[in-house]
Amino acid sequence: MDGDGSALGLMSQLLALAFLAWVFWRFFEKAGKPGWAAVIPIYNVIVLLEVVGRPWWWFLLLLIPIVNFVVGFLLALDLSR
């Protein structure tokens, strides 16, 4: 029985990941960036920073604990504009 629960959990996580990749792909295309950039792990954050008009070095701020919450919130605000 335990194998069924872990398989279901894995499938739901893969489905959520695929949905997120599709959303980012569409967003990047609408922003005039290549859609494939959404699936490249670090590059997608740098492209997102370009789209919202922030410098690339903000990526380094996302690596600092606690600071990343503030920077992520600011990125979400810029993205909503």
N, CA, C and O atoms as CSV, one atom per row, in Angstrom:
chain,resi,resn,atom,element,x,y,z
A,1,MET,N,N,0.807,-1.206,0.000
A,1,MET,CA,C,0.000,0.000,0.000
A,1,MET,C,C,0.848,1.267,0.000
A,1,MET,O,O,0.438,2.281,-0.565
A,2,ASP,N,N,2.023,1.225,0.625
A,2,ASP,CA,C,2.843,2.431,0.691
A,2,ASP,C,C,3.331,2.860,-0.686
A,2,ASP,O,O,3.490,4.053,-0.941
A,3,GLY,N,N,3.566,1.912,-1.565
A,3,GLY,CA,C,4.030,2.243,-2.908
A,3,GLY,C,C,3.012,3.050,-3.690
A,3,GLY,O,O,3.389,3.880,-4.517
A,4,ASP,N,N,1.722,2.821,-3.445
A,4,ASP,CA,C,0.678,3.556,-4.161
A,4,ASP,C,C,0.676,5.032,-3.768
A,4,ASP,O,O,0.503,5.900,-4.624
A,5,GLY,N,N,0.865,5.317,-2.504
A,5,GLY,CA,C,0.865,6.703,-2.038
A,5,GLY,C,C,2.045,7.486,-2.569
A,5,GLY,O,O,1.899,8.645,-2.955
A,6,SER,N,N,3.218,6.865,-2.593
A,6,SER,CA,C,4.387,7.578,-3.086
A,6,SER,C,C,4.309,7.785,-4.598
A,6,SER,O,O,4.766,8.807,-5.109
A,7,ALA,N,N,3.737,6.829,-5.306
A,7,ALA,CA,C,3.573,6.978,-6.752
A,7,ALA,C,C,2.583,8.096,-7.057
A,7,ALA,O,O,2.787,8.877,-7.987
A,8,LEU,N,N,1.521,8.172,-6.280
A,8,LEU,CA,C,0.547,9.239,-6.472
A,8,LEU,C,C,1.167,10.602,-6.169
A,8,LEU,O,O,0.923,11.580,-6.876
A,9,GLY,N,N,1.962,10.650,-5.123
A,9,GLY,CA,C,2.638,11.903,-4.777
A,9,GLY,C,C,3.609,12.336,-5.858
A,9,GLY,O,O,3.678,13.514,-6.207
A,10,LEU,N,N,4.361,11.378,-6.389
A,10,LEU,CA,C,5.305,11.677,-7.459
A,10,LEU,C,C,4.589,12.164,-8.706
A,10,LEU,O,O,5.028,13.124,-9.340
A,11,MET,N,N,3.499,11.517,-9.060
A,11,MET,CA,C,2.734,11.931,-10.238
A,11,MET,C,C,2.158,13.335,-10.076
A,11,MET,O,O,2.164,14.120,-11.024
A,12,SER,N,N,1.667,13.651,-8.895
A,12,SER,CA,C,1.111,14.987,-8.676
A,12,SER,C,C,2.205,16.044,-8.715
A,12,SER,O,O,1.977,17.151,-9.202
A,13,GLN,N,N,3.388,15.717,-8.208
A,13,GLN,CA,C,4.491,16.672,-8.268
A,13,GLN,C,C,4.956,16.887,-9.704
A,13,GLN,O,O,5.240,18.017,-10.103
A,14,LEU,N,N,5.035,15.819,-10.475
A,14,LEU,CA,C,5.426,15.946,-11.883
A,14,LEU,C,C,4.393,16.738,-12.673
A,14,LEU,O,O,4.746,17.526,-13.550
A,15,LEU,N,N,3.131,16.531,-12.365
A,15,LEU,CA,C,2.069,17.285,-13.031
A,15,LEU,C,C,2.161,18.771,-12.687
A,15,LEU,O,O,2.007,19.621,-13.564
A,16,ALA,N,N,2.411,19.086,-11.420
A,16,ALA,CA,C,2.559,20.478,-11.007
A,16,ALA,C,C,3.783,21.116,-11.655
A,16,ALA,O,O,3.730,22.276,-12.064
A,17,LEU,N,N,4.881,20.375,-11.752
A,17,LEU,CA,C,6.093,20.883,-12.386
A,17,LEU,C,C,5.870,21.142,-13.876
A,17,LEU,O,O,6.325,22.155,-14.406
A,18,ALA,N,N,5.172,20.230,-14.547
A,18,ALA,CA,C,4.875,20.409,-15.969
A,18,ALA,C,C,3.978,21.627,-16.178
A,18,ALA,O,O,4.175,22.383,-17.129
A,19,PHE,N,N,3.003,21.822,-15.307
A,19,PHE,CA,C,2.122,22.984,-15.413
A,19,PHE,C,C,2.907,24.278,-15.207
A,19,PHE,O,O,2.707,25.248,-15.938
A,20,LEU,N,N,3.791,24.296,-14.221
A,20,LEU,CA,C,4.605,25.486,-13.963
A,20,LEU,C,C,5.522,25.794,-15.144
A,20,LEU,O,O,5.688,26.956,-15.515
A,21,ALA,N,N,6.112,24.769,-15.730
A,21,ALA,CA,C,6.973,24.968,-16.897
A,21,ALA,C,C,6.171,25.531,-18.065
A,21,ALA,O,O,6.656,26.404,-18.785
A,22,TRP,N,N,4.951,25.039,-18.261
A,22,TRP,CA,C,4.100,25.540,-19.338
A,22,TRP,C,C,3.735,27.010,-19.103
A,22,TRP,O,O,3.757,27.813,-20.035
A,23,VAL,N,N,3.399,27.359,-17.859
A,23,VAL,CA,C,3.038,28.744,-17.532
A,23,VAL,C,C,4.227,29.673,-17.787
A,23,VAL,O,O,4.070,30.729,-18.399
A,24,PHE,N,N,5.415,29.281,-17.318
A,24,PHE,CA,C,6.600,30.113,-17.545
A,24,PHE,C,C,6.904,30.232,-19.029
A,24,PHE,O,O,7.272,31.307,-19.502
A,25,TRP,N,N,6.754,29.131,-19.773
A,25,TRP,CA,C,7.010,29.140,-21.221
A,25,TRP,C,C,6.115,30.172,-21.899
A,25,TRP,O,O,6.588,30.990,-22.689
A,26,ARG,N,N,4.813,30.130,-21.586
A,26,ARG,CA,C,3.860,31.077,-22.179
A,26,ARG,C,C,4.174,32.516,-21.770
A,26,ARG,O,O,4.088,33.432,-22.587
A,27,PHE,N,N,4.537,32.707,-20.502
A,27,PHE,CA,C,4.865,34.038,-20.012
A,27,PHE,C,C,6.078,34.603,-20.742
A,27,PHE,O,O,6.067,35.760,-21.163
A,28,PHE,N,N,7.119,33.796,-20.892
A,28,PHE,CA,C,8.321,34.269,-21.578
A,28,PHE,C,C,8.025,34.607,-23.030
A,28,PHE,O,O,8.542,35.596,-23.551
A,29,GLU,N,N,7.198,33.801,-23.692
A,29,GLU,CA,C,6.846,34.101,-25.084
A,29,GLU,C,C,6.084,35.411,-25.186
A,29,GLU,O,O,6.332,36.196,-26.101
A,30,LYS,N,N,5.164,35.661,-24.268
A,30,LYS,CA,C,4.406,36.910,-24.296
A,30,LYS,C,C,5.286,38.114,-23.983
A,30,LYS,O,O,4.994,39.227,-24.420
A,31,ALA,N,N,6.364,37.897,-23.226
A,31,ALA,CA,C,7.283,38.976,-22.893
A,31,ALA,C,C,8.323,39.193,-23.985
A,31,ALA,O,O,9.167,40.081,-23.866
A,32,GLY,N,N,8.273,38.392,-25.050
A,32,GLY,CA,C,9.210,38.561,-26.152
A,32,GLY,C,C,10.519,37.824,-25.945
A,32,GLY,O,O,11.493,38.094,-26.648
A,33,LYS,N,N,10.566,36.914,-25.009
A,33,LYS,CA,C,11.762,36.113,-24.749
A,33,LYS,C,C,11.519,34.705,-25.280
A,33,LYS,O,O,10.371,34.311,-25.482
A,34,PRO,N,N,12.585,33.942,-25.507
A,34,PRO,CA,C,12.381,32.566,-25.995
A,34,PRO,C,C,11.720,31.699,-24.938
A,34,PRO,O,O,12.084,31.760,-23.764
A,35,GLY,N,N,10.760,30.900,-25.345
A,35,GLY,CA,C,10.035,30.057,-24.408
A,35,GLY,C,C,10.889,28.983,-23.775
A,35,GLY,O,O,10.658,28.605,-22.627
A,36,TRP,N,N,11.888,28.479,-24.516
A,36,TRP,CA,C,12.739,27.422,-23.981
A,36,TRP,C,C,13.522,27.880,-22.761
A,36,TRP,O,O,13.997,27.048,-21.989
A,37,ALA,N,N,13.664,29.191,-22.572
A,37,ALA,CA,C,14.409,29.706,-21.413
A,37,ALA,C,C,13.704,29.355,-20.108
A,37,ALA,O,O,14.324,29.397,-19.045
A,38,ALA,N,N,12.439,29.017,-20.169
A,38,ALA,CA,C,11.680,28.684,-18.962
A,38,ALA,C,C,12.128,27.376,-18.334
A,38,ALA,O,O,11.912,27.175,-17.139
A,39,VAL,N,N,12.738,26.488,-19.088
A,39,VAL,CA,C,13.102,25.183,-18.559
A,39,VAL,C,C,14.583,25.059,-18.215
A,39,VAL,O,O,15.024,23.993,-17.788
A,40,ILE,N,N,15.354,26.122,-18.391
A,40,ILE,CA,C,16.770,26.113,-18.015
A,40,ILE,C,C,16.867,26.683,-16.599
A,40,ILE,O,O,16.530,27.849,-16.395
A,41,PRO,N,N,17.316,25.901,-15.618
A,41,PRO,CA,C,17.175,26.280,-14.212
A,41,PRO,C,C,17.628,27.665,-13.785
A,41,PRO,O,O,16.790,28.407,-13.274
A,42,ILE,N,N,18.845,28.070,-13.943
A,42,ILE,CA,C,19.284,29.376,-13.439
A,42,ILE,C,C,18.983,30.473,-14.457
A,42,ILE,O,O,18.672,31.606,-14.091
A,43,TYR,N,N,19.078,30.124,-15.726
A,43,TYR,CA,C,18.840,31.092,-16.792
A,43,TYR,C,C,17.421,31.653,-16.741
A,43,TYR,O,O,17.218,32.820,-17.077
A,44,ASN,N,N,16.435,30.856,-16.331
A,44,ASN,CA,C,15.056,31.350,-16.304
A,44,ASN,C,C,14.881,32.476,-15.280
A,44,ASN,O,O,14.073,33.380,-15.493
A,45,VAL,N,N,15.616,32.434,-14.190
A,45,VAL,CA,C,15.536,33.517,-13.204
A,45,VAL,C,C,16.168,34.782,-13.766
A,45,VAL,O,O,15.654,35.880,-13.551
A,46,ILE,N,N,17.271,34.641,-14.480
A,46,ILE,CA,C,17.936,35.801,-15.076
A,46,ILE,C,C,17.045,36.433,-16.143
A,46,ILE,O,O,16.971,37.658,-16.239
A,47,VAL,N,N,16.373,35.614,-16.940
A,47,VAL,CA,C,15.438,36.139,-17.946
A,47,VAL,C,C,14.267,36.830,-17.255
A,47,VAL,O,O,13.818,37.886,-17.701
A,48,LEU,N,N,13.772,36.243,-16.175
A,48,LEU,CA,C,12.682,36.867,-15.414
A,48,LEU,C,C,13.115,38.232,-14.882
A,48,LEU,O,O,12.333,39.182,-14.906
A,49,LEU,N,N,14.344,38.334,-14.409
A,49,LEU,CA,C,14.856,39.622,-13.936
A,49,LEU,C,C,14.920,40.643,-15.070
A,49,LEU,O,O,14.632,41.821,-14.856
A,50,GLU,N,N,15.296,40.204,-16.278
A,50,GLU,CA,C,15.300,41.091,-17.443
A,50,GLU,C,C,13.894,41.588,-17.754
A,50,GLU,O,O,13.694,42.767,-18.048
A,51,VAL,N,N,12.930,40.689,-17.687
A,51,VAL,CA,C,11.547,41.040,-18.033
A,51,VAL,C,C,11.006,42.097,-17.077
A,51,VAL,O,O,10.341,43.037,-17.510
A,52,VAL,N,N,11.282,41.955,-15.788
A,52,VAL,CA,C,10.746,42.917,-14.821
A,52,VAL,C,C,11.616,44.152,-14.686
A,52,VAL,O,O,11.260,45.077,-13.957
A,53,GLY,N,N,12.758,44.186,-15.378
A,53,GLY,CA,C,13.589,45.387,-15.394
A,53,GLY,C,C,14.558,45.510,-14.229
A,53,GLY,O,O,14.955,46.618,-13.867
A,54,ARG,N,N,14.934,44.410,-13.652
A,54,ARG,CA,C,15.901,44.417,-12.551
A,54,ARG,C,C,17.255,43.945,-13.066
A,54,ARG,O,O,17.307,43.191,-14.037
A,55,PRO,N,N,18.363,44.372,-12.435
A,55,PRO,CA,C,19.692,43.928,-12.885
A,55,PRO,C,C,19.933,42.455,-12.558
A,55,PRO,O,O,19.294,41.897,-11.666
A,56,TRP,N,N,20.858,41.833,-13.287
A,56,TRP,CA,C,21.123,40.406,-13.140
A,56,TRP,C,C,21.650,40.048,-11.755
A,56,TRP,O,O,21.430,38.933,-11.281
A,57,TRP,N,N,22.339,40.972,-11.104
A,57,TRP,CA,C,22.946,40.649,-9.812
A,57,TRP,C,C,21.901,40.456,-8.712
A,57,TRP,O,O,22.244,40.014,-7.616
A,58,TRP,N,N,20.636,40.777,-8.982
A,58,TRP,CA,C,19.574,40.471,-8.017
A,58,TRP,C,C,19.449,38.965,-7.825
A,58,TRP,O,O,18.927,38.502,-6.811
A,59,PHE,N,N,19.930,38.205,-8.799
A,59,PHE,CA,C,19.937,36.751,-8.649
A,59,PHE,C,C,20.743,36.342,-7.418
A,59,PHE,O,O,20.369,35.410,-6.705
A,60,LEU,N,N,21.843,37.039,-7.176
A,60,LEU,CA,C,22.666,36.756,-6.002
A,60,LEU,C,C,21.910,37.043,-4.712
A,60,LEU,O,O,22.102,36.353,-3.711
A,61,LEU,N,N,21.052,38.056,-4.733
A,61,LEU,CA,C,20.250,38.358,-3.549
A,61,LEU,C,C,19.244,37.241,-3.257
A,61,LEU,O,O,18.868,37.016,-2.107
A,62,LEU,N,N,18.819,36.549,-4.308
A,62,LEU,CA,C,17.885,35.443,-4.116
A,62,LEU,C,C,18.535,34.246,-3.430
A,62,LEU,O,O,17.835,33.349,-2.960
A,63,LEU,N,N,19.854,34.223,-3.369
A,63,LEU,CA,C,20.566,33.125,-2.721
A,63,LEU,C,C,20.779,33.345,-1.226
A,63,LEU,O,O,21.209,32.433,-0.519
A,64,ILE,N,N,20.481,34.549,-0.741
A,64,ILE,CA,C,20.701,34.884,0.673
A,64,ILE,C,C,19.413,34.614,1.449
A,64,ILE,O,O,18.357,35.145,1.105
A,65,PRO,N,N,19.498,33.790,2.497
A,65,PRO,CA,C,18.298,33.512,3.291
A,65,PRO,C,C,17.701,34.792,3.878
A,65,PRO,O,O,18.437,35.731,4.177
A,66,ILE,N,N,16.413,34.839,4.041
A,66,ILE,CA,C,15.611,35.954,4.545
A,66,ILE,C,C,15.524,37.068,3.493
A,66,ILE,O,O,14.434,37.563,3.206
A,67,VAL,N,N,16.654,37.460,2.925
A,67,VAL,CA,C,16.653,38.500,1.883
A,67,VAL,C,C,15.870,38.015,0.673
A,67,VAL,O,O,15.207,38.804,0.000
A,68,ASN,N,N,15.945,36.706,0.394
A,68,ASN,CA,C,15.258,36.189,-0.787
A,68,ASN,C,C,13.742,36.354,-0.696
A,68,ASN,O,O,13.076,36.464,-1.725
A,69,PHE,N,N,13.185,36.374,0.517
A,69,PHE,CA,C,11.739,36.614,0.645
A,69,PHE,C,C,11.381,38.032,0.209
A,69,PHE,O,O,10.393,38.245,-0.494
A,70,VAL,N,N,12.186,38.987,0.628
A,70,VAL,CA,C,11.940,40.384,0.259
A,70,VAL,C,C,12.123,40.579,-1.235
A,70,VAL,O,O,11.289,41.205,-1.888
A,71,VAL,N,N,13.212,40.045,-1.781
A,71,VAL,CA,C,13.485,40.186,-3.211
A,71,VAL,C,C,12.406,39.468,-4.025
A,71,VAL,O,O,11.951,39.992,-5.042
A,72,GLY,N,N,11.998,38.290,-3.595
A,72,GLY,CA,C,10.929,37.571,-4.294
A,72,GLY,C,C,9.624,38.337,-4.289
A,72,GLY,O,O,8.906,38.352,-5.289
A,73,PHE,N,N,9.309,38.982,-3.159
A,73,PHE,CA,C,8.105,39.798,-3.071
A,73,PHE,C,C,8.191,40.987,-4.028
A,73,PHE,O,O,7.220,41.299,-4.717
A,74,LEU,N,N,9.349,41.651,-4.073
A,74,LEU,CA,C,9.536,42.777,-4.993
A,74,LEU,C,C,9.429,42.338,-6.453
A,74,LEU,O,O,8.865,43.052,-7.282
A,75,LEU,N,N,9.974,41.158,-6.762
A,75,LEU,CA,C,9.863,40.636,-8.127
A,75,LEU,C,C,8.419,40.336,-8.493
A,75,LEU,O,O,7.994,40.587,-9.621
A,76,ALA,N,N,7.661,39.794,-7.534
A,76,ALA,CA,C,6.258,39.513,-7.792
A,76,ALA,C,C,5.471,40.813,-8.019
A,76,ALA,O,O,4.581,40.861,-8.868
A,77,LEU,N,N,5.799,41.853,-7.265
A,77,LEU,CA,C,5.144,43.147,-7.468
A,77,LEU,C,C,5.485,43.726,-8.836
A,77,LEU,O,O,4.606,44.219,-9.543
A,78,ASP,N,N,6.760,43.666,-9.207
A,78,ASP,CA,C,7.166,44.171,-10.525
A,78,ASP,C,C,6.510,43.370,-11.638
A,78,ASP,O,O,6.110,43.929,-12.659
A,79,LEU,N,N,6.401,42.075,-11.444
A,79,LEU,CA,C,5.786,41.225,-12.456
A,79,LEU,C,C,4.307,41.524,-12.628
A,79,LEU,O,O,3.775,41.441,-13.735
A,80,SER,N,N,3.646,41.873,-11.533
A,80,SER,CA,C,2.213,42.172,-11.626
A,80,SER,C,C,1.936,43.503,-12.326
A,80,SER,O,O,0.835,43.737,-12.824
A,81,ARG,N,N,2.923,44.348,-12.356
A,81,ARG,CA,C,2.756,45.639,-13.054
A,81,ARG,C,C,2.928,45.387,-14.515
A,81,ARG,O,O,2.833,46.317,-15.316
